[in-house]
Amino acid sequence: MKHILATLTGALVALSTAAHAETITISTGEYAPFTGESLPNHGVVNGLVTRVAEHAGLDVEFEYMPWKRALEMARNGQVQASSYWGERPDQTGLAMVGPFTLDRNVLYYRTDNPVPEFEDVTELEDVVIGVTHGYSYTPVFWANVENGSIETQTAKDDASNFRKLLGGRIDAFIVDEYVGQYLLEQEFSAEERAQLGSTESAIMGVGGFLQISLEAEGGAALAKRLQAAYDEMQASGALDESRAELSSAAGLGS
């Protein structure tokens, strides 16, 4: 009887703890298939962030907004974290947890005007590359834009860049390979997709991290707690299993 009572007591305590799990608010934006309010699991990356938070004993509430605002809210301590970002040139007020992804940015082009494979994007002389407003890409990429080694044009979103490419207004468009694949399948016709190809060569992006606000109360401790949960899941293989499951749900390969 004592054993049964002890078991029941333990179960009730566990249920009570789960019912009163701390909830953290994470600012984020739309970047299918990795983040998205209407996507399965809120997208691959946000789904993975949720799994890590659960492993740390935390619930997550995502707030969707424009990307620039999402980061500033974390930097100012208005939310506990923002998902997901590369390392910022200025990490003031922020601590990184992860990485949750490693971006592999390829160049899409029209098949009637192919872009050659490259070891360094600066080899692509006279190629006008479309970029999307607000995206970080890499510091090296932007340094080459500033010194004139790369010529770019900016559009408001990825779909606009694909339309500019199809219309011949740019020669190439730099985008994460999975994001490009997903967007083309969702928003463009088979005839339009047939006009486009992509390079095997890629510009490797920085890792994508959950940025924890050090201005929010308990931010430093939260960053350590989440990174510890991330490291435990990585060591056990649970992180890769979750990533594969979430990628499959999003229609991507693992």
Protein Blocks (a to p, Z undefined) as FASTA:
>chain_A
ZZmmmmmmmmmmmmmmmmmgccdddddddddfkbcfkbghhijklmmmmmmmmmnopacd
dddddfklmmmmmmnopafbdcdddddfblghiaceddfbdcdddddddfklccdddfbf
klmghiacdddehiakimklmmmmmnopaccdddfbfklmmmmmmnopafbdcddfklmm
mmmmmmpcfklmmmpccdfbdcddddddddddfkbghklmmmmmmmmmmmmmmmnommmm
mmmmmmmmnopaZZ
